[in-house]
C-alpha cells in the first residue's frame, strides 16, 4: 500500500501559479485563431488531434517545465527556432 502522504502530493504546488499558467496557455490558444502556430510544430500537431482544453493544460505543463529548468540552471530563455538557426 502506498504512503498516504504520497497520495495527497499528486496535485501539489501553488494553485495560483498553476492557474496563471493555464490562463496564459488559453490566451495563446485563443491567439492561435489570429496567428496560427508554425505548421508541424508541437502546438499545431496537438491542436490538430486533441481538445483545446487538453492542449491548454499540456502547454501550461510545458511552460512550467521550461520555467523550472531556466530557474534551476539560472539561464535566460532561448527560443528553439533561433537556437536551431545559430
N, CA, C and O atoms as a CHARMM CRD file, in Angstrom:
* protein
*
  344
    1    1 UNK  N      0.84900  -1.18200   0.00000 PROA 1      0.00000
    2    1 UNK  CA     0.00000   0.00000   0.00000 PROA 1      0.00000
    3    1 UNK  C      0.88800   1.23700   0.00000 PROA 1      0.00000
    4    1 UNK  O      1.93800   1.26500   0.64300 PROA 1      0.00000
    5    2 UNK  N      0.45900   2.24600  -0.72000 PROA 2      0.00000
    6    2 UNK  CA     1.28400   3.44600  -0.83300 PROA 2      0.00000
    7    2 UNK  C      1.14600   4.32800   0.40200 PROA 2      0.00000
    8    2 UNK  O      0.18900   4.22600   1.16800 PROA 2      0.00000
    9    3 UNK  N      2.10500   5.16400   0.55700 PROA 3      0.00000
   10    3 UNK  CA     2.13400   6.09800   1.67300 PROA 3      0.00000
   11    3 UNK  C      1.03800   7.15100   1.48600 PROA 3      0.00000
   12    3 UNK  O      0.93400   7.71200   0.39500 PROA 3      0.00000
   13    4 UNK  N      0.21000   7.44800   2.50800 PROA 4      0.00000
   14    4 UNK  CA    -0.86100   8.45000   2.35900 PROA 4      0.00000
   15    4 UNK  C     -0.34700   9.83400   1.98100 PROA 4      0.00000
   16    4 UNK  O     -1.03800  10.58800   1.29700 PROA 4      0.00000
   17    5 UNK  N      0.86000  10.17000   2.42200 PROA 5      0.00000
   18    5 UNK  CA     1.42800  11.47000   2.06300 PROA 5      0.00000
   19    5 UNK  C      1.69900  11.55000   0.57300 PROA 5      0.00000
   20    5 UNK  O      1.63400  12.62700  -0.02000 PROA 5      0.00000
   21    6 UNK  N      2.00300  10.40900  -0.03100 PROA 6      0.00000
   22    6 UNK  CA     2.27800  10.36400  -1.45800 PROA 6      0.00000
   23    6 UNK  C      1.01000  10.67500  -2.26000 PROA 6      0.00000
   24    6 UNK  O      1.07400  11.35400  -3.28500 PROA 6      0.00000
   25    7 UNK  N     -0.11900  10.18700  -1.80200 PROA 7      0.00000
   26    7 UNK  CA    -1.39300  10.40600  -2.49500 PROA 7      0.00000
   27    7 UNK  C     -1.78900  11.87300  -2.43700 PROA 7      0.00000
   28    7 UNK  O     -2.24900  12.42700  -3.43600 PROA 7      0.00000
   29    8 UNK  N     -1.61800  12.51500  -1.27900 PROA 8      0.00000
   30    8 UNK  CA    -2.00900  13.91800  -1.15200 PROA 8      0.00000
   31    8 UNK  C     -1.10000  14.83400  -1.96200 PROA 8      0.00000
   32    8 UNK  O     -1.48800  15.96200  -2.26500 PROA 8      0.00000
   33    9 UNK  N      0.08300  14.38700  -2.31800 PROA 9      0.00000
   34    9 UNK  CA     1.02800  15.22500  -3.05000 PROA 9      0.00000
   35    9 UNK  C      0.87000  15.17600  -4.55500 PROA 9      0.00000
   36    9 UNK  O      1.65200  15.80500  -5.26800 PROA 9      0.00000
   37   10 UNK  N     -0.11400  14.45000  -5.06200 PROA 10     0.00000
   38   10 UNK  CA    -0.26100  14.33100  -6.50700 PROA 10     0.00000
   39   10 UNK  C     -0.50200  15.67200  -7.18000 PROA 10     0.00000
   40   10 UNK  O      0.07400  15.93800  -8.23500 PROA 10     0.00000
   41   11 UNK  N     -1.32100  16.50800  -6.60900 PROA 11     0.00000
   42   11 UNK  CA    -1.60500  17.82100  -7.18800 PROA 11     0.00000
   43   11 UNK  C     -0.91300  18.91300  -6.38200 PROA 11     0.00000
   44   11 UNK  O     -1.42200  20.02700  -6.25300 PROA 11     0.00000
   45   12 UNK  N      0.24500  18.57800  -5.84900 PROA 12     0.00000
   46   12 UNK  CA     0.96700  19.54100  -5.02600 PROA 12     0.00000
   47   12 UNK  C      1.42900  20.71600  -5.87400 PROA 12     0.00000
   48   12 UNK  O      1.61800  20.59300  -7.08400 PROA 12     0.00000
   49   13 UNK  N      1.60100  21.82000  -5.24000 PROA 13     0.00000
   50   13 UNK  CA     2.05800  23.00900  -5.93800 PROA 13     0.00000
   51   13 UNK  C      1.16300  24.17300  -5.60100 PROA 13     0.00000
   52   13 UNK  O      0.14600  24.02000  -4.92500 PROA 13     0.00000
   53   14 UNK  N      1.53800  25.30600  -6.06500 PROA 14     0.00000
   54   14 UNK  CA     0.76200  26.51000  -5.77600 PROA 14     0.00000
   55   14 UNK  C     -0.34100  26.65300  -6.80100 PROA 14     0.00000
   56   14 UNK  O     -0.08400  26.75700  -8.00000 PROA 14     0.00000
   57   15 UNK  N     -1.58100  26.65800  -6.31400 PROA 15     0.00000
   58   15 UNK  CA    -2.74500  26.73600  -7.19800 PROA 15     0.00000
   59   15 UNK  C     -2.76700  28.03700  -7.98700 PROA 15     0.00000
   60   15 UNK  O     -3.20000  28.05200  -9.13900 PROA 15     0.00000
   61   16 UNK  N     -2.30600  29.13100  -7.38000 PROA 16     0.00000
   62   16 UNK  CA    -2.34200  30.41200  -8.09300 PROA 16     0.00000
   63   16 UNK  C     -1.37600  30.42000  -9.28100 PROA 16     0.00000
   64   16 UNK  O     -1.70000  30.96200 -10.33800 PROA 16     0.00000
   65   17 UNK  N     -0.20300  29.82900  -9.11400 PROA 17     0.00000
   66   17 UNK  CA     0.75000  29.76300 -10.22000 PROA 17     0.00000
   67   17 UNK  C      0.22800  28.83000 -11.30300 PROA 17     0.00000
   68   17 UNK  O      0.32700  29.13700 -12.49100 PROA 17     0.00000
   69   18 UNK  N     -0.33100  27.68400 -10.89600 PROA 18     0.00000
   70   18 UNK  CA    -0.90000  26.74700 -11.85900 PROA 18     0.00000
   71   18 UNK  C     -2.02100  27.41600 -12.65700 PROA 18     0.00000
   72   18 UNK  O     -2.10700  27.24300 -13.87300 PROA 18     0.00000
   73   19 UNK  N     -2.87800  28.17900 -11.97400 PROA 19     0.00000
   74   19 UNK  CA    -3.98000  28.88100 -12.63200 PROA 19     0.00000
   75   19 UNK  C     -3.44900  29.91200 -13.63400 PROA 19     0.00000
   76   19 UNK  O     -3.97800  30.02900 -14.73900 PROA 19     0.00000
   77   20 UNK  N     -2.40200  30.66100 -13.25200 PROA 20     0.00000
   78   20 UNK  CA    -1.82200  31.65200 -14.15700 PROA 20     0.00000
   79   20 UNK  C     -1.20500  31.00000 -15.40300 PROA 20     0.00000
   80   20 UNK  O     -1.30500  31.54200 -16.50300 PROA 20     0.00000
   81   21 UNK  N     -0.57700  29.85400 -15.22800 PROA 21     0.00000
   82   21 UNK  CA    -0.01000  29.15400 -16.36900 PROA 21     0.00000
   83   21 UNK  C     -1.10900  28.68900 -17.32000 PROA 21     0.00000
   84   21 UNK  O     -0.94500  28.76900 -18.53700 PROA 21     0.00000
   85   22 UNK  N     -2.22000  28.20700 -16.78400 PROA 22     0.00000
   86   22 UNK  CA    -3.33300  27.76000 -17.62400 PROA 22     0.00000
   87   22 UNK  C     -3.97400  28.95000 -18.33000 PROA 22     0.00000
   88   22 UNK  O     -4.33600  28.84900 -19.50300 PROA 22     0.00000
   89   23 UNK  N     -4.11900  30.07200 -17.63600 PROA 23     0.00000
   90   23 UNK  CA    -4.67200  31.27700 -18.26300 PROA 23     0.00000
   91   23 UNK  C     -3.76600  31.73400 -19.41200 PROA 23     0.00000
   92   23 UNK  O     -4.25200  32.10800 -20.47900 PROA 23     0.00000
   93   24 UNK  N     -2.46300  31.70100 -19.19000 PROA 24     0.00000
   94   24 UNK  CA    -1.52400  32.06600 -20.24800 PROA 24     0.00000
   95   24 UNK  C     -1.59600  31.12100 -21.43300 PROA 24     0.00000
   96   24 UNK  O     -1.52100  31.55500 -22.58200 PROA 24     0.00000
   97   25 UNK  N     -1.74000  29.83600 -21.16100 PROA 25     0.00000
   98   25 UNK  CA    -1.85400  28.85500 -22.23700 PROA 25     0.00000
   99   25 UNK  C     -3.14700  29.05600 -23.01600 PROA 25     0.00000
  100   25 UNK  O     -3.15100  28.95000 -24.24300 PROA 25     0.00000
  101   26 UNK  N     -4.24200  29.34300 -22.32200 PROA 26     0.00000
  102   26 UNK  CA    -5.52000  29.59500 -23.00300 PROA 26     0.00000
  103   26 UNK  C     -5.43400  30.86600 -23.85000 PROA 26     0.00000
  104   26 UNK  O     -6.02200  30.93000 -24.93000 PROA 26     0.00000
  105   27 UNK  N     -4.70900  31.87300 -23.36900 PROA 27     0.00000
  106   27 UNK  CA    -4.52400  33.09700 -24.14500 PROA 27     0.00000
  107   27 UNK  C     -3.76400  32.79400 -25.43500 PROA 27     0.00000
  108   27 UNK  O     -4.09600  33.32600 -26.49400 PROA 27     0.00000
  109   28 UNK  N     -2.76200  31.95400 -25.34600 PROA 28     0.00000
  110   28 UNK  CA    -2.00200  31.58000 -26.55300 PROA 28     0.00000
  111   28 UNK  C     -2.89300  30.82500 -27.53300 PROA 28     0.00000
  112   28 UNK  O     -2.79400  31.02700 -28.74300 PROA 28     0.00000
  113   29 UNK  N     -3.76000  29.95700 -27.01900 PROA 29     0.00000
  114   29 UNK  CA    -4.64300  29.19800 -27.90400 PROA 29     0.00000
  115   29 UNK  C     -5.68800  30.09600 -28.55600 PROA 29     0.00000
  116   29 UNK  O     -6.04100  29.88300 -29.71600 PROA 29     0.00000
  117   30 UNK  N     -6.18400  31.08500 -27.84000 PROA 30     0.00000
  118   30 UNK  CA    -7.14900  31.99500 -28.44400 PROA 30     0.00000
  119   30 UNK  C     -6.45400  32.89400 -29.47200 PROA 30     0.00000
  120   30 UNK  O     -7.07200  33.30500 -30.45400 PROA 30     0.00000
  121   31 UNK  N     -5.20200  33.19300 -29.25300 PROA 31     0.00000
  122   31 UNK  CA    -4.39800  33.97000 -30.18800 PROA 31     0.00000
  123   31 UNK  C     -4.10000  33.14200 -31.44000 PROA 31     0.00000
  124   31 UNK  O     -3.85900  33.69800 -32.51200 PROA 31     0.00000
  125   32 UNK  N     -4.11500  31.81300 -31.30400 PROA 32     0.00000
  126   32 UNK  CA    -3.82500  30.92200 -32.43100 PROA 32     0.00000
  127   32 UNK  C     -4.85000  31.08100 -33.54600 PROA 32     0.00000
  128   32 UNK  O     -4.56100  30.74700 -34.69500 PROA 32     0.00000
  129   33 UNK  N     -6.05400  31.58800 -33.22900 PROA 33     0.00000
  130   33 UNK  CA    -7.03800  31.84100 -34.26700 PROA 33     0.00000
  131   33 UNK  C     -6.61500  32.96100 -35.19400 PROA 33     0.00000
  132   33 UNK  O     -6.91500  32.92900 -36.38700 PROA 33     0.00000
  133   34 UNK  N     -5.91600  33.95800 -34.65200 PROA 34     0.00000
  134   34 UNK  CA    -5.44200  35.09200 -35.46300 PROA 34     0.00000
  135   34 UNK  C     -4.09400  34.82200 -36.09200 PROA 34     0.00000
  136   34 UNK  O     -3.84700  35.18800 -37.24100 PROA 34     0.00000
  137   35 UNK  N     -3.22200  34.17900 -35.33100 PROA 35     0.00000
  138   35 UNK  CA    -1.88000  33.86500 -35.83900 PROA 35     0.00000
  139   35 UNK  C     -1.60100  32.39500 -35.52100 PROA 35     0.00000
  140   35 UNK  O     -1.14800  32.06700 -34.42500 PROA 35     0.00000
  141   36 UNK  N     -1.87200  31.51700 -36.48500 PROA 36     0.00000
  142   36 UNK  CA    -1.70500  30.08900 -36.22300 PROA 36     0.00000
  143   36 UNK  C     -0.25400  29.73500 -35.91700 PROA 36     0.00000
  144   36 UNK  O      0.66700  30.40300 -36.38600 PROA 36     0.00000
  145   37 UNK  N     -0.05500  28.67800 -35.12600 PROA 37     0.00000
  146   37 UNK  CA     1.32200  28.24900 -34.85000 PROA 37     0.00000
  147   37 UNK  C      1.99100  27.72500 -36.12100 PROA 37     0.00000
  148   37 UNK  O      1.31600  27.38600 -37.09300 PROA 37     0.00000
  149   38 UNK  N      3.28500  27.66500 -36.10400 PROA 38     0.00000
  150   38 UNK  CA     4.05400  27.18200 -37.25400 PROA 38     0.00000
  151   38 UNK  C      3.61300  25.76000 -37.58400 PROA 38     0.00000
  152   38 UNK  O      3.48200  24.91600 -36.69800 PROA 38     0.00000
  153   39 UNK  N      3.38600  25.51200 -38.86400 PROA 39     0.00000
  154   39 UNK  CA     2.95600  24.18600 -39.30700 PROA 39     0.00000
  155   39 UNK  C      3.99900  23.13700 -38.92900 PROA 39     0.00000
  156   39 UNK  O      5.19000  23.32300 -39.17700 PROA 39     0.00000
  157   40 UNK  N      3.55600  22.05000 -38.33800 PROA 40     0.00000
  158   40 UNK  CA     4.45900  20.97700 -37.93200 PROA 40     0.00000
  159   40 UNK  C      5.03300  21.14900 -36.54100 PROA 40     0.00000
  160   40 UNK  O      5.72500  20.25800 -36.04800 PROA 40     0.00000
  161   41 UNK  N      4.76100  22.28300 -35.89200 PROA 41     0.00000
  162   41 UNK  CA     5.27200  22.49100 -34.53000 PROA 41     0.00000
  163   41 UNK  C      4.48900  21.63300 -33.54400 PROA 41     0.00000
  164   41 UNK  O      3.43500  21.09000 -33.87600 PROA 41     0.00000
  165   42 UNK  N      5.00600  21.52000 -32.35000 PROA 42     0.00000
  166   42 UNK  CA     4.34800  20.73900 -31.29700 PROA 42     0.00000
  167   42 UNK  C      2.93000  21.23700 -31.07100 PROA 42     0.00000
  168   42 UNK  O      2.00200  20.43700 -30.95200 PROA 42     0.00000
  169   43 UNK  N      2.75700  22.55000 -31.01100 PROA 43     0.00000
  170   43 UNK  CA     1.44000  23.12400 -30.73600 PROA 43     0.00000
  171   43 UNK  C      0.46200  22.85100 -31.87500 PROA 43     0.00000
  172   43 UNK  O     -0.69200  22.51000 -31.61700 PROA 43     0.00000
  173   44 UNK  N      0.88600  22.99100 -33.11000 PROA 44     0.00000
  174   44 UNK  CA    -0.03100  22.74600 -34.22600 PROA 44     0.00000
  175   44 UNK  C     -0.41800  21.28000 -34.30800 PROA 44     0.00000
  176   44 UNK  O     -1.56200  20.96300 -34.63400 PROA 44     0.00000
  177   45 UNK  N      0.51600  20.37800 -34.01900 PROA 45     0.00000
  178   45 UNK  CA     0.18600  18.94300 -34.02300 PROA 45     0.00000
  179   45 UNK  C     -0.80000  18.60700 -32.91400 PROA 45     0.00000
  180   45 UNK  O     -1.72700  17.82300 -33.11900 PROA 45     0.00000
  181   46 UNK  N     -0.60200  19.19900 -31.73900 PROA 46     0.00000
  182   46 UNK  CA    -1.52100  18.95300 -30.63100 PROA 46     0.00000
  183   46 UNK  C     -2.91100  19.49200 -30.93600 PROA 46     0.00000
  184   46 UNK  O     -3.90600  18.81600 -30.67300 PROA 46     0.00000
  185   47 UNK  N     -2.99400  20.70400 -31.49000 PROA 47     0.00000
  186   47 UNK  CA    -4.29400  21.30200 -31.80200 PROA 47     0.00000
  187   47 UNK  C     -5.04100  20.50700 -32.86500 PROA 47     0.00000
  188   47 UNK  O     -6.27100  20.49300 -32.88400 PROA 47     0.00000
  189   48 UNK  N     -4.30100  19.84800 -33.74400 PROA 48     0.00000
  190   48 UNK  CA    -4.93200  19.08300 -34.81600 PROA 48     0.00000
  191   48 UNK  C     -5.62000  17.82400 -34.30300 PROA 48     0.00000
  192   48 UNK  O     -6.58000  17.35600 -34.91500 PROA 48     0.00000
  193   49 UNK  N     -5.14000  17.26100 -33.17900 PROA 49     0.00000
  194   49 UNK  CA    -5.69000  15.96600 -32.77400 PROA 49     0.00000
  195   49 UNK  C     -6.25200  15.90800 -31.35700 PROA 49     0.00000
  196   49 UNK  O     -6.80400  14.87900 -30.96800 PROA 49     0.00000
  197   50 UNK  N     -6.13000  16.97300 -30.58000 PROA 50     0.00000
  198   50 UNK  CA    -6.60100  16.94100 -29.19000 PROA 50     0.00000
  199   50 UNK  C     -7.57700  18.07800 -28.91700 PROA 50     0.00000
  200   50 UNK  O     -7.56100  19.08800 -29.62000 PROA 50     0.00000
  201   51 UNK  N     -8.43800  17.92500 -27.89200 PROA 51     0.00000
  202   51 UNK  CA    -9.34000  19.02800 -27.49900 PROA 51     0.00000
  203   51 UNK  C     -8.54300  20.23000 -26.98500 PROA 51     0.00000
  204   51 UNK  O     -7.46200  20.07400 -26.41800 PROA 51     0.00000
  205   52 UNK  N     -9.09700  21.43400 -27.19200 PROA 52     0.00000
  206   52 UNK  CA    -8.38500  22.67900 -26.83600 PROA 52     0.00000
  207   52 UNK  C     -8.00600  22.74600 -25.35800 PROA 52     0.00000
  208   52 UNK  O     -6.90300  23.18000 -25.02500 PROA 52     0.00000
  209   53 UNK  N     -8.90200  22.32500 -24.47100 PROA 53     0.00000
  210   53 UNK  CA    -8.59100  22.41600 -23.04000 PROA 53     0.00000
  211   53 UNK  C     -7.44300  21.48000 -22.66900 PROA 53     0.00000
  212   53 UNK  O     -6.60500  21.83100 -21.83700 PROA 53     0.00000
  213   54 UNK  N     -7.39600  20.30400 -23.27200 PROA 54     0.00000
  214   54 UNK  CA    -6.30200  19.37300 -23.01700 PROA 54     0.00000
  215   54 UNK  C     -4.99000  19.95700 -23.53100 PROA 54     0.00000
  216   54 UNK  O     -3.94900  19.82100 -22.88900 PROA 54     0.00000
  217   55 UNK  N     -5.04500  20.60600 -24.68800 PROA 55     0.00000
  218   55 UNK  CA    -3.85000  21.25200 -25.24200 PROA 55     0.00000
  219   55 UNK  C     -3.39700  22.39100 -24.33200 PROA 55     0.00000
  220   55 UNK  O     -2.19900  22.59500 -24.13600 PROA 55     0.00000
  221   56 UNK  N     -4.35300  23.13000 -23.78000 PROA 56     0.00000
  222   56 UNK  CA    -4.00500  24.23100 -22.86900 PROA 56     0.00000
  223   56 UNK  C     -3.29200  23.69700 -21.62700 PROA 56     0.00000
  224   56 UNK  O     -2.30000  24.27500 -21.18500 PROA 56     0.00000
  225   57 UNK  N     -3.79200  22.60100 -21.06800 PROA 57     0.00000
  226   57 UNK  CA    -3.15300  22.01100 -19.88400 PROA 57     0.00000
  227   57 UNK  C     -1.76200  21.50800 -20.24100 PROA 57     0.00000
  228   57 UNK  O     -0.81800  21.70000 -19.47600 PROA 57     0.00000
  229   58 UNK  N     -1.62800  20.86400 -21.39800 PROA 58     0.00000
  230   58 UNK  CA    -0.32000  20.36500 -21.82400 PROA 58     0.00000
  231   58 UNK  C      0.65700  21.52000 -22.05800 PROA 58     0.00000
  232   58 UNK  O      1.83200  21.42700 -21.70300 PROA 58     0.00000
  233   59 UNK  N      0.16800  22.60200 -22.65400 PROA 59     0.00000
  234   59 UNK  CA     1.01800  23.77400 -22.88700 PROA 59     0.00000
  235   59 UNK  C      1.43400  24.41600 -21.56700 PROA 59     0.00000
  236   59 UNK  O      2.58500  24.82500 -21.41000 PROA 59     0.00000
  237   60 UNK  N      0.49900  24.50600 -20.61500 PROA 60     0.00000
  238   60 UNK  CA     0.83300  25.05200 -19.29200 PROA 60     0.00000
  239   60 UNK  C      1.89000  24.19400 -18.61200 PROA 60     0.00000
  240   60 UNK  O      2.80800  24.71800 -17.98100 PROA 60     0.00000
  241   61 UNK  N      1.76200  22.88000 -18.73800 PROA 61     0.00000
  242   61 UNK  CA     2.74400  21.96700 -18.15600 PROA 61     0.00000
  243   61 UNK  C      4.10600  22.15500 -18.81400 PROA 61     0.00000
  244   61 UNK  O      5.13700  22.15300 -18.14100 PROA 61     0.00000
  245   62 UNK  N      4.10000  22.31600 -20.12800 PROA 62     0.00000
  246   62 UNK  CA     5.35700  22.53900 -20.84900 PROA 62     0.00000
  247   62 UNK  C      6.00300  23.85900 -20.42700 PROA 62     0.00000
  248   62 UNK  O      7.21900  23.93600 -20.25700 PROA 62     0.00000
  249   63 UNK  N      5.18100  24.89600 -20.26100 PROA 63     0.00000
  250   63 UNK  CA     5.71100  26.18800 -19.80900 PROA 63     0.00000
  251   63 UNK  C      6.29000  26.07000 -18.39800 PROA 63     0.00000
  252   63 UNK  O      7.33600  26.64700 -18.10100 PROA 63     0.00000
  253   64 UNK  N      5.60800  25.32200 -17.53400 PROA 64     0.00000
  254   64 UNK  CA     6.09600  25.14700 -16.15700 PROA 64     0.00000
  255   64 UNK  C      7.44300  24.43700 -16.15000 PROA 64     0.00000
  256   64 UNK  O      8.34300  24.82200 -15.40300 PROA 64     0.00000
  257   65 UNK  N      7.58800  23.40300 -16.97600 PROA 65     0.00000
  258   65 UNK  CA     8.86400  22.68500 -17.03900 PROA 65     0.00000
  259   65 UNK  C      9.97300  23.57300 -17.59200 PROA 65     0.00000
  260   65 UNK  O     11.11600  23.49700 -17.14200 PROA 65     0.00000
  261   66 UNK  N      9.63500  24.41700 -18.57000 PROA 66     0.00000
  262   66 UNK  CA    10.62000  25.33900 -19.13500 PROA 66     0.00000
  263   66 UNK  C     11.06300  26.36200 -18.09400 PROA 66     0.00000
  264   66 UNK  O     12.25300  26.64200 -17.94600 PROA 66     0.00000
  265   67 UNK  N     10.09100  26.91200 -17.37800 PROA 67     0.00000
  266   67 UNK  CA    10.40300  27.89400 -16.33200 PROA 67     0.00000
  267   67 UNK  C     11.26000  27.25800 -15.24600 PROA 67     0.00000
  268   67 UNK  O     12.23000  27.85900 -14.78300 PROA 67     0.00000
  269   68 UNK  N     10.90200  26.03900 -14.83700 PROA 68     0.00000
  270   68 UNK  CA    11.66600  25.33700 -13.79100 PROA 68     0.00000
  271   68 UNK  C     13.11100  25.12300 -14.24900 PROA 68     0.00000
  272   68 UNK  O     14.04500  25.34700 -13.47900 PROA 68     0.00000
  273   69 UNK  N     13.29600  24.69400 -15.48600 PROA 69     0.00000
  274   69 UNK  CA    14.65100  24.46900 -15.99600 PROA 69     0.00000
  275   69 UNK  C     15.44400  25.76500 -16.03600 PROA 69     0.00000
  276   69 UNK  O     16.62400  25.77700 -15.68700 PROA 69     0.00000
  277   70 UNK  N     14.80900  26.86000 -16.45700 PROA 70     0.00000
  278   70 UNK  CA    15.50400  28.14400 -16.50800 PROA 70     0.00000
  279   70 UNK  C     15.90900  28.60800 -15.10900 PROA 70     0.00000
  280   70 UNK  O     17.00200  29.14000 -14.91600 PROA 70     0.00000
  281   71 UNK  N     15.01700  28.40100 -14.13400 PROA 71     0.00000
  282   71 UNK  CA    15.32700  28.83500 -12.76800 PROA 71     0.00000
  283   71 UNK  C     16.43000  27.99500 -12.14100 PROA 71     0.00000
  284   71 UNK  O     17.32500  28.53200 -11.48800 PROA 71     0.00000
  285   72 UNK  N     16.37100  26.67300 -12.33500 PROA 72     0.00000
  286   72 UNK  CA    17.36700  25.81800 -11.69900 PROA 72     0.00000
  287   72 UNK  C     18.74000  25.95800 -12.34200 PROA 72     0.00000
  288   72 UNK  O     19.76100  25.83500 -11.66400 PROA 72     0.00000
  289   73 UNK  N     18.76900  26.21900 -13.66100 PROA 73     0.00000
  290   73 UNK  CA    20.04700  26.38100 -14.35500 PROA 73     0.00000
  291   73 UNK  C     20.50900  27.83200 -14.39700 PROA 73     0.00000
  292   73 UNK  O     21.61200  28.12500 -14.86000 PROA 73     0.00000
  293   74 UNK  N     19.66200  28.74100 -13.91000 PROA 74     0.00000
  294   74 UNK  CA    19.94500  30.17800 -13.91900 PROA 74     0.00000
  295   74 UNK  C     20.33200  30.65100 -15.32200 PROA 74     0.00000
  296   74 UNK  O     21.35300  31.31000 -15.51800 PROA 74     0.00000
  297   75 UNK  N     19.47800  30.29200 -16.29500 PROA 75     0.00000
  298   75 UNK  CA    19.70000  30.67600 -17.68400 PROA 75     0.00000
  299   75 UNK  C     18.54300  31.51500 -18.17700 PROA 75     0.00000
  300   75 UNK  O     17.44800  31.46800 -17.61600 PROA 75     0.00000
  301   76 UNK  N     18.78500  32.28800 -19.23200 PROA 76     0.00000
  302   76 UNK  CA    17.73200  33.03400 -19.89900 PROA 76     0.00000
  303   76 UNK  C     17.03900  32.11500 -20.90200 PROA 76     0.00000
  304   76 UNK  O     17.56600  31.07000 -21.28200 PROA 76     0.00000
  305   77 UNK  N     15.84900  32.53100 -21.31900 PROA 77     0.00000
  306   77 UNK  CA    15.10200  31.75600 -22.30900 PROA 77     0.00000
  307   77 UNK  C     15.81600  31.78800 -23.64500 PROA 77     0.00000
  308   77 UNK  O     16.26600  32.84200 -24.09600 PROA 77     0.00000
  309   78 UNK  N     15.91700  30.63300 -24.27300 PROA 78     0.00000
  310   78 UNK  CA    16.49000  30.52400 -25.61000 PROA 78     0.00000
  311   78 UNK  C     15.39100  30.03900 -26.53900 PROA 78     0.00000
  312   78 UNK  O     14.88100  28.93200 -26.36700 PROA 78     0.00000
  313   79 UNK  N     15.02200  30.84400 -27.51200 PROA 79     0.00000
  314   79 UNK  CA    13.99500  30.47300 -28.47300 PROA 79     0.00000
  315   79 UNK  C     14.49900  29.28800 -29.29500 PROA 79     0.00000
  316   79 UNK  O     15.56700  29.37300 -29.90000 PROA 79     0.00000
  317   80 UNK  N     13.74100  28.17500 -29.32700 PROA 80     0.00000
  318   80 UNK  CA    14.21400  26.99900 -30.07900 PROA 80     0.00000
  319   80 UNK  C     14.45800  27.28800 -31.55100 PROA 80     0.00000
  320   80 UNK  O     15.38800  26.73400 -32.13900 PROA 80     0.00000
  321   81 UNK  N     13.64800  28.13900 -32.15700 PROA 81     0.00000
  322   81 UNK  CA    13.83700  28.46100 -33.57700 PROA 81     0.00000
  323   81 UNK  C     15.15300  29.19900 -33.79300 PROA 81     0.00000
  324   81 UNK  O     15.84800  28.94300 -34.77600 PROA 81     0.00000
  325   82 UNK  N     15.50100  30.10400 -32.89600 PROA 82     0.00000
  326   82 UNK  CA    16.76100  30.83200 -33.01300 PROA 82     0.00000
  327   82 UNK  C     17.95600  29.94500 -32.68100 PROA 82     0.00000
  328   82 UNK  O     19.02700  30.08700 -33.27100 PROA 82     0.00000
  329   83 UNK  N     17.76400  29.02600 -31.73100 PROA 83     0.00000
  330   83 UNK  CA    18.86200  28.12700 -31.34300 PROA 83     0.00000
  331   83 UNK  C     19.22300  27.18700 -32.49300 PROA 83     0.00000
  332   83 UNK  O     20.39300  26.85300 -32.67900 PROA 83     0.00000
  333   84 UNK  N     18.21100  26.75700 -33.27000 PROA 84     0.00000
  334   84 UNK  CA    18.49300  25.85700 -34.39600 PROA 84     0.00000
  335   84 UNK  C     19.12400  26.61700 -35.55800 PROA 84     0.00000
  336   84 UNK  O     19.90600  26.04300 -36.31700 PROA 84     0.00000
  337   85 UNK  N     18.79700  27.89800 -35.70800 PROA 85     0.00000
  338   85 UNK  CA    19.34700  28.69500 -36.80100 PROA 85     0.00000
  339   85 UNK  C     20.81300  29.03700 -36.56100 PROA 85     0.00000
  340   85 UNK  O     21.56400  29.24000 -37.51400 PROA 85     0.00000
  341   86 UNK  N     21.22300  29.10200 -35.31100 PROA 86     0.00000
  342   86 UNK  CA    22.60200  29.50100 -34.99500 PROA 86     0.00000
  343   86 UNK  C     23.59000  28.38400 -35.16600 PROA 86     0.00000
  344   86 UNK  O     24.78500  28.57500 -34.93600 PROA 86     0.00000
